[in-house]
Amino acid sequence: MYVQNSLPFEEETTVFADLILPVPIPKLFTYRVSRAMNGLIKVGARVIVQFGKNRVITAVVGKLHNTPPTNYQAKYILELLDEEPLVMASQLELFRWMAEYYLCTIGEVMNVALPSGLKITSQSKVQYNPDFDYAELLTEEEVGLLEEIKKHQALSYEEVARLVEDTNVNAVIKSLVGKRAVILFEQVKEKYKPKIARKVRLTPAYASGAALNVLMKELEKQPKQQEVLLRYLSFVPVQNNPALNQKGLDKAVFTQEENSLSSSLNTLMKHGIFEPFEITVSRFADIPDTPTVEIKLSASQQGAVRQIQEHFQDKEVVLLHGITGSGKTEVYIHMIRQALESGTQVLFLLPEIALTTQIVVRLRKVFGDKMGIYHSKFSDNERVEVWKGIIEGKFQFVVGVRSAVFLPFTNLGLIIVDEEHETSYKQFDPAPRYHARDVAVVMAYMHHGKVLLGSATPSLESYYHAQQGRYGLVEMFERYGDAALPEFLLIDIKLEKKQRKMKNEFSSVLLDYMQYNLEHDEQTILFQNRRGYSPYIQCEECNWIAECNNCDVSLTYHMKVAELRCHYCGHKEQVPRTCPNCGSPKVKTMGFGTEKIEDELHLIYPNARVQRMDMDTTRAKNAYQQIIQDFENEQIDILVGTQMVSKGLDFGNVSVVGIFDADRMIHFPEFRASERAFQMLTQVSGRAGRRAGRPGKVLIQTHNPAQEILSWVIQNDYRRMYDTEISEREQYNYPPFTRLIKLIVKHTDRDTAQRAAAQLAEKLLAELGPSRVLGPEPPLVERVRNQFLFEILIKLEREKINFKAAKSFIQDKVTDILTDKTLKNINVVVDVDSM
C-alpha cells in the first residue's frame, strides 16, 4: 500500500566545494558537486577535476558550502577518490599557516605535502568516433591509423606516434580531430598501487590428512607434481594443522628460475588440487612484530629524562644539548615510549637519510612494527603506505626526514628533532621554503603536543631561545659508557709543504695514523666536504677553466664517469683532451674532492678496503644502508665522505678522523660561517673514539692552526663560540635578533634582472628604510640555469615590527614587480627565514 509522505517537499540544495589545487595561485577554486556525490564528499578527500582545457589534476577538498562563485561558471567535480578524508583537518590548518608564513600559496604547500603516489596522472587517449562516416575525407595514412584505433578501441599518444613513424604525430591527430574521425579523452590513473602477493593453497577437498594420503599415492607416477605437493607441505604442514592452509604459500616458491616447478603447479591448479589467490601485503614486512631490545639508561641519561619532563610541565619546547656520544638516542627512546604509552602519536625527525639508516635499525629493535619510516629514497608506493598506515592507526610512531611534517597525524603528542642545527631541515626549492624544525614547533602547538630539540652543537637561534627562557634547556656533558672525548692534532699544511712531507693531499702525520690503524684493524673516517674528483680543470698555458654553459660556476671533474658536471643545474660534458681556448694538451685537474681522495688512497694503500660515501655513491635506494652496514661490520677500513659522514653515525671501531680543507669552511663569505664550521668540525670529530678505553684522534689539516675557532673545537667549548657569535649578531642585526627574508630576482637578461631588483628595492626602502633593506647585489653564483640572479636581503626586528603586516607589504611590492608590463618574464623567489 503506497502512503504519501506527509512531510512537505524539501528542495535539494546545490553543494559546492572549494578545492586546493596543486598550482601556484593564491585562491581556492570552487567546483560543483554532482547529486550522486552529494552526501559522500568530505573535507580532506581527494577529487579529480578538469583545470583549464585539457588538464586533469588531483585536488583536495578544503571547504563545502552552498554559495556558487560569482565571476565564473563552476565546473563539476569529475570523480571522488576517497570515501574517507586522506588529508586531516589538522593538516589543512598547517597548510594554511605555512602558505601565510612562508609567503607562498596553499596549492604549492599541498603539491609538496602529498606524496606523488597520491596524485593522479592523466594521459591523453585517442578514441574512434562511432558517428564518423565520411571516410573519403581521410588520407591513406589516416585510414590505416583509424583502423588500428578501431581495433584497439583507444590508443595513447605514444602508441599513435609508433604507428605513424616519422610523421608529426600532433599534426596527424589534429587532422583526425578536425575531420571528426576521432575523439580525444583523458584516461586517469591513480599512481599508488598496493603490493600484491600471489599465493597458492590446496583446495578444501585436499586439505585434510586422509585426502592428502590418497593424493600422494595418486601422484607417485607424476614425480614433478608430487615434488610440488611435498614442497608445499614442507612450508605449510597442513597434516598437523589444517588451518594453516588458509594462508597458503607464495607462488614464487615454485616459480624460481632454478628448479622451476611452474608447469607442474599449473597442471595441479587445472585439476583443482591447488587454487591461486592474492592478498595485499605491507611493504615493511621485514619490521619485527615485537620489540627485541630493552634500553637501560645511565644515571646521566635518567637525570636528563627527569629534567625534560620537568620542563615540559610549563614549556612547549625543550632543547637537549648533549655532546657527541653522550647517549641522546637512549633519552629519545625513553621519551618516545612514554608518549606511546600515553596513547599519542610520535614523530622523530632526522636531517638526512644517511642518519635514518643506522638509527632506524636501533629503533626497530625497540618498537617493532609500531614504527613507520618516511623519506625520499622510498618509492611512491612505500610513502603512500606509511601515509595510509597512520590514518588507519597502524603506525603510531614515524621516523622521517623533513617532508614527514606533512604526514596525516591527528593526535601528535611528541615531536623529536634530532640534530636540530642541520641546514638539511630547510627546503630551498620549490616553495614552500620551510624549515622543518620551525614547522614542528607550530605542529606541536596545533596538536597540544611537545617538542624535544636535540644537538651536540645547537643552532644559535635555539640556544638563544633557551637562554631567554622560551625553551627549556637540558645539558649532557659526559660521553656514554665512560668513553673519552677524542684528542685533537692540528697539522700545519704550510709547514708540511715547506718540509716536503705532503703526499698529494695527505700530510705525513695523517698517513702515519692511517697506517697504524690498518696494522691494528682499526677504522678511519676522512672528511672532505666536496664531492667529485676535482673542483675544476685548468689549462696551464692560458689559464682557461671549464665552466658551465648555464651557470657562472666551474665544472667539477668526476673521474669515474669521465665527465665534467655542474653541481647547480646538472649539465654534463666530456673532458676535453686539449684546451678549447689555445689547443694545449696541458689541461690539469685543480683542487680535490672525495673521489680524488678515494683514488689516491687506493694507490697509497693498495690492500686497504676503501669506500666513499657522498651523493654520487648513494643514489641507489639502499646504497646508504649497504655502506653503513659494511662499515659497521668492519668490512671497510677507510671511509671517505662529505658531510654525510658527520651526522649522528655511531661506529665503535673508529679511532681516527681526518679533516681536509677546514679553512674553506671557516672563511666562507656568509654570516653563519663560523657557527657552521664549528658545528661541522665538532660533529665529524664526534665520530672518533666512541668506545670506552679507546680514545680517538682527530687530525685537522689547516694553513693556520692559530685560528680561534679551531681552539673552540679542540676544547669542545660551545659556550665561547656562542658568546662570541651572539655578540656579533646583535651588533649587526642578524638572527636571532632579526628575521631575514631574502628576495631573489631572476631573469634570462642580466640588465632586466638588475632593473627589476633595483625597482623592487626602491619600493621596499620607501617604507622599511635603509637599515632593513640590503641590496640588490648579485650572489656568489650570479647565473644559474641561464637565469641571472640579484638578491635583496630584508632584516626585520623581532620585537619592534609587526612581522605579519611587514610580510603582507613585501608580498604586495613583489606582486607590483611581477605584474609590471615593462618587466616581462621576471621571477621573484621569496625565502622567509633565509639561511
Secondary structure in CASP SS format (residue, H / E / C, confidence):
PFRMAT SS
TARGET T0000
AUTHOR 0000-0000-0000
METHOD secondary structure of the structure
MODEL  1
M C 1.00
Y C 1.00
V C 1.00
Q C 1.00
N C 1.00
S C 1.00
L C 1.00
P C 1.00
F C 1.00
E C 1.00
E C 1.00
E C 1.00
T C 1.00
T C 1.00
V C 1.00
F E 1.00
A E 1.00
D E 1.00
L E 1.00
I E 1.00
L C 1.00
P C 1.00
V C 1.00
P C 1.00
I C 1.00
P C 1.00
K C 1.00
L C 1.00
F E 1.00
T E 1.00
Y E 1.00
R E 1.00
V C 1.00
S C 1.00
R C 1.00
A C 1.00
M C 1.00
N C 1.00
G C 1.00
L C 1.00
I C 1.00
K C 1.00
V C 1.00
G C 1.00
A C 1.00
R E 1.00
V E 1.00
I E 1.00
V E 1.00
Q E 1.00
F E 1.00
G C 1.00
K C 1.00
N C 1.00
R E 1.00
V E 1.00
I E 1.00
T E 1.00
A E 1.00
V E 1.00
V E 1.00
G E 1.00
K E 1.00
L E 1.00
H E 1.00
N C 1.00
T C 1.00
P C 1.00
P C 1.00
T C 1.00
N C 1.00
Y C 1.00
Q C 1.00
A C 1.00
K C 1.00
Y E 1.00
I C 1.00
L C 1.00
E E 1.00
L E 1.00
L C 1.00
D C 1.00
E C 1.00
E C 1.00
P C 1.00
L C 1.00
V C 1.00
M C 1.00
A H 1.00
S H 1.00
Q H 1.00
L H 1.00
E H 1.00
L H 1.00
F H 1.00
R H 1.00
W H 1.00
M H 1.00
A H 1.00
E H 1.00
Y H 1.00
Y C 1.00
L C 1.00
C C 1.00
T C 1.00
I H 1.00
G H 1.00
E H 1.00
V H 1.00
M H 1.00
N H 1.00
V H 1.00
A H 1.00
L C 1.00
P C 1.00
S H 1.00
G H 1.00
L H 1.00
K C 1.00
I E 1.00
T E 1.00
S E 1.00
Q E 1.00
S E 1.00
K E 1.00
V E 1.00
Q E 1.00
Y E 1.00
N C 1.00
P C 1.00
D C 1.00
F C 1.00
D C 1.00
Y C 1.00
A H 1.00
E H 1.00
L H 1.00
L C 1.00
T C 1.00
E H 1.00
E H 1.00
E H 1.00
V H 1.00
G H 1.00
L H 1.00
L H 1.00
E H 1.00
E H 1.00
I H 1.00
K H 1.00
K H 1.00
H H 1.00
Q C 1.00
A E 1.00
L E 1.00
S E 1.00
Y H 1.00
E H 1.00
E H 1.00
V H 1.00
A H 1.00
R H 1.00
L H 1.00
V H 1.00
E C 1.00
D C 1.00
T C 1.00
N C 1.00
V H 1.00
N H 1.00
A H 1.00
V H 1.00
I H 1.00
K H 1.00
S H 1.00
L H 1.00
V H 1.00
G H 1.00
K C 1.00
R C 1.00
A C 1.00
V E 1.00
I E 1.00
L E 1.00
F E 1.00
E E 1.00
Q E 1.00
V E 1.00
K E 1.00
E E 1.00
K C 1.00
Y C 1.00
K C 1.00
P C 1.00
K E 1.00
I E 1.00
A E 1.00
R E 1.00
K E 1.00
V E 1.00
R E 1.00
L E 1.00
T C 1.00
P H 1.00
A H 1.00
Y H 1.00
A C 1.00
S C 1.00
G H 1.00
A H 1.00
A H 1.00
L H 1.00
N H 1.00
V H 1.00
L H 1.00
M H 1.00
K H 1.00
E H 1.00
L H 1.00
E H 1.00
K H 1.00
Q C 1.00
P H 1.00
K H 1.00
Q H 1.00
Q H 1.00
E H 1.00
V H 1.00
L H 1.00
L H 1.00
R H 1.00
Y H 1.00
L H 1.00
S H 1.00
F H 1.00
V C 1.00
P C 1.00
V C 1.00
Q C 1.00
N C 1.00
N C 1.00
P H 1.00
A H 1.00
L H 1.00
N H 1.00
Q H 1.00
K C 1.00
G C 1.00
L E 1.00
D E 1.00
K C 1.00
A H 1.00
V H 1.00
F H 1.00
T H 1.00
Q C 1.00
E C 1.00
E C 1.00
N C 1.00
S C 1.00
L C 1.00
S H 1.00
S H 1.00
S H 1.00
L H 1.00
N H 1.00
T H 1.00
L H 1.00
M H 1.00
K H 1.00
H C 1.00
G C 1.00
I C 1.00
F E 1.00
E E 1.00
P E 1.00
F E 1.00
E E 1.00
I E 1.00
T E 1.00
V E 1.00
S C 1.00
R C 1.00
F C 1.00
A C 1.00
D C 1.00
I C 1.00
P C 1.00
D C 1.00
T C 1.00
P C 1.00
T C 1.00
V C 1.00
E C 1.00
I C 1.00
K C 1.00
L C 1.00
S C 1.00
A H 1.00
S H 1.00
Q H 1.00
Q H 1.00
G H 1.00
A H 1.00
V H 1.00
R H 1.00
Q H 1.00
I H 1.00
Q H 1.00
E H 1.00
H H 1.00
F C 1.00
Q C 1.00
D C 1.00
K C 1.00
E C 1.00
V E 1.00
V E 1.00
L E 1.00
L E 1.00
H E 1.00
G E 1.00
I C 1.00
T C 1.00
G C 1.00
S C 1.00
G C 1.00
K H 1.00
T H 1.00
E H 1.00
V H 1.00
Y H 1.00
I H 1.00
H H 1.00
M H 1.00
I H 1.00
R H 1.00
Q H 1.00
A H 1.00
L H 1.00
E H 1.00
S C 1.00
G C 1.00
T C 1.00
Q E 1.00
V E 1.00
L E 1.00
F E 1.00
L E 1.00
L C 1.00
P C 1.00
E C 1.00
I H 1.00
A H 1.00
L H 1.00
T H 1.00
T H 1.00
Q H 1.00
I H 1.00
V H 1.00
V H 1.00
R H 1.00
L H 1.00
R H 1.00
K H 1.00
V H 1.00
F H 1.00
G H 1.00
D H 1.00
K H 1.00
M E 1.00
G E 1.00
I E 1.00
Y E 1.00
H C 1.00
S C 1.00
K C 1.00
F C 1.00
S C 1.00
D H 1.00
N H 1.00
E H 1.00
R H 1.00
V H 1.00
E H 1.00
V H 1.00
W H 1.00
K H 1.00
G H 1.00
I H 1.00
I H 1.00
E C 1.00
G C 1.00
K C 1.00
F C 1.00
Q C 1.00
F E 1.00
V E 1.00
V E 1.00
G E 1.00
V C 1.00
R H 1.00
S H 1.00
A H 1.00
V H 1.00
F H 1.00
L C 1.00
P C 1.00
F C 1.00
T C 1.00
N C 1.00
L E 1.00
G E 1.00
L E 1.00
I E 1.00
I E 1.00
V E 1.00
D E 1.00
E C 1.00
E C 1.00
H C 1.00
E C 1.00
T H 1.00
S H 1.00
Y H 1.00
K E 1.00
Q C 1.00
F C 1.00
D C 1.00
P C 1.00
A C 1.00
P C 1.00
R C 1.00
Y C 1.00
H E 1.00
A H 1.00
R H 1.00
D H 1.00
V H 1.00
A H 1.00
V H 1.00
V H 1.00
M H 1.00
A H 1.00
Y H 1.00
M H 1.00
H H 1.00
H C 1.00
G C 1.00
K E 1.00
V E 1.00
L E 1.00
L E 1.00
G E 1.00
S E 1.00
A C 1.00
T C 1.00
P C 1.00
S C 1.00
L H 1.00
E H 1.00
S H 1.00
Y H 1.00
Y H 1.00
H H 1.00
A H 1.00
Q H 1.00
Q C 1.00
G C 1.00
R C 1.00
Y C 1.00
G E 1.00
L E 1.00
V E 1.00
E E 1.00
M E 1.00
F C 1.00
E C 1.00
R C 1.00
Y H 1.00
G H 1.00
D H 1.00
A C 1.00
A C 1.00
L C 1.00
P C 1.00
E E 1.00
F E 1.00
L E 1.00
L E 1.00
I E 1.00
D E 1.00
I H 1.00
K H 1.00
L H 1.00
E H 1.00
K H 1.00
K H 1.00
Q C 1.00
R C 1.00
K C 1.00
M C 1.00
K E 1.00
N C 1.00
E C 1.00
F E 1.00
S C 1.00
S H 1.00
V H 1.00
L H 1.00
L H 1.00
D H 1.00
Y H 1.00
M H 1.00
Q H 1.00
Y H 1.00
N H 1.00
L H 1.00
E H 1.00
H C 1.00
D C 1.00
E C 1.00
Q E 1.00
T E 1.00
I E 1.00
L E 1.00
F E 1.00
Q C 1.00
N C 1.00
R C 1.00
R C 1.00
G C 1.00
Y C 1.00
S E 1.00
P C 1.00
Y E 1.00
I E 1.00
Q E 1.00
C E 1.00
E C 1.00
E C 1.00
C C 1.00
N C 1.00
W C 1.00
I E 1.00
A C 1.00
E E 1.00
C C 1.00
N C 1.00
N C 1.00
C C 1.00
D C 1.00
V C 1.00
S E 1.00
L C 1.00
T E 1.00
Y E 1.00
H E 1.00
M C 1.00
K C 1.00
V C 1.00
A C 1.00
E E 1.00
L E 1.00
R E 1.00
C C 1.00
H C 1.00
Y C 1.00
C C 1.00
G C 1.00
H C 1.00
K E 1.00
E E 1.00
Q E 1.00
V C 1.00
P C 1.00
R C 1.00
T C 1.00
C C 1.00
P C 1.00
N C 1.00
C C 1.00
G C 1.00
S C 1.00
P C 1.00
K C 1.00
V E 1.00
K E 1.00
T E 1.00
M E 1.00
G C 1.00
F C 1.00
G C 1.00
T H 1.00
E H 1.00
K H 1.00
I H 1.00
E H 1.00
D H 1.00
E H 1.00
L H 1.00
H H 1.00
L H 1.00
I H 1.00
Y C 1.00
P C 1.00
N C 1.00
A C 1.00
R C 1.00
V E 1.00
Q E 1.00
R E 1.00
M E 1.00
D C 1.00
M C 1.00
D C 1.00
T C 1.00
T C 1.00
R C 1.00
A C 1.00
K C 1.00
N C 1.00
A H 1.00
Y H 1.00
Q H 1.00
Q H 1.00
I H 1.00
I H 1.00
Q H 1.00
D H 1.00
F H 1.00
E H 1.00
N C 1.00
E C 1.00
Q C 1.00
I C 1.00
D C 1.00
I E 1.00
L E 1.00
V E 1.00
G E 1.00
T C 1.00
Q H 1.00
M H 1.00
V H 1.00
S H 1.00
K C 1.00
G C 1.00
L C 1.00
D C 1.00
F C 1.00
G C 1.00
N C 1.00
V E 1.00
S E 1.00
V E 1.00
V E 1.00
G E 1.00
I E 1.00
F C 1.00
D C 1.00
A H 1.00
D H 1.00
R H 1.00
M H 1.00
I H 1.00
H C 1.00
F C 1.00
P C 1.00
E C 1.00
F C 1.00
R C 1.00
A H 1.00
S H 1.00
E H 1.00
R H 1.00
A H 1.00
F H 1.00
Q H 1.00
M H 1.00
L H 1.00
T H 1.00
Q H 1.00
V H 1.00
S H 1.00
G C 1.00
R C 1.00
A C 1.00
G C 1.00
R C 1.00
R C 1.00
A C 1.00
G C 1.00
R C 1.00
P C 1.00
G C 1.00
K E 1.00
V E 1.00
L E 1.00
I E 1.00
Q E 1.00
T E 1.00
H C 1.00
N C 1.00
P C 1.00
A C 1.00
Q C 1.00
E H 1.00
I H 1.00
L H 1.00
S H 1.00
W H 1.00
V H 1.00
I H 1.00
Q C 1.00
N C 1.00
D C 1.00
Y H 1.00
R H 1.00
R H 1.00
M H 1.00
Y H 1.00
D H 1.00
T H 1.00
E H 1.00
I H 1.00
S H 1.00
E H 1.00
R H 1.00
E H 1.00
Q H 1.00
Y H 1.00
N C 1.00
Y C 1.00
P C 1.00
P C 1.00
F C 1.00
T E 1.00
R E 1.00
L E 1.00
I E 1.00
K E 1.00
L E 1.00
I E 1.00
V E 1.00
K E 1.00
H E 1.00
T C 1.00
D C 1.00
R H 1.00
D H 1.00
T H 1.00
A H 1.00
Q H 1.00
R H 1.00
A H 1.00
A H 1.00
A H 1.00
Q H 1.00
L H 1.00
A H 1.00
E H 1.00
K H 1.00
L H 1.00
L H 1.00
A H 1.00
E H 1.00
L H 1.00
G C 1.00
P C 1.00
S C 1.00
R C 1.00
V E 1.00
L E 1.00
G E 1.00
P E 1.00
E E 1.00
P C 1.00
P C 1.00
L C 1.00
V C 1.00
E C 1.00
R E 1.00
V E 1.00
R C 1.00
N C 1.00
Q E 1.00
F E 1.00
L E 1.00
F E 1.00
E E 1.00
I E 1.00
L E 1.00
I E 1.00
K E 1.00
L E 1.00
E E 1.00
R C 1.00
E C 1.00
K C 1.00
I C 1.00
N C 1.00
F H 1.00
K H 1.00
A H 1.00
A H 1.00
K H 1.00
S H 1.00
F H 1.00
I H 1.00
Q H 1.00
D H 1.00
K H 1.00
V H 1.00
T H 1.00
D H 1.00
I H 1.00
L H 1.00
T C 1.00
D C 1.00
K C 1.00
T C 1.00
L C 1.00
K C 1.00
N C 1.00
I C 1.00
N E 1.00
V E 1.00
V E 1.00
V E 1.00
D E 1.00
V E 1.00
D C 1.00
S C 1.00
M C 1.00
END
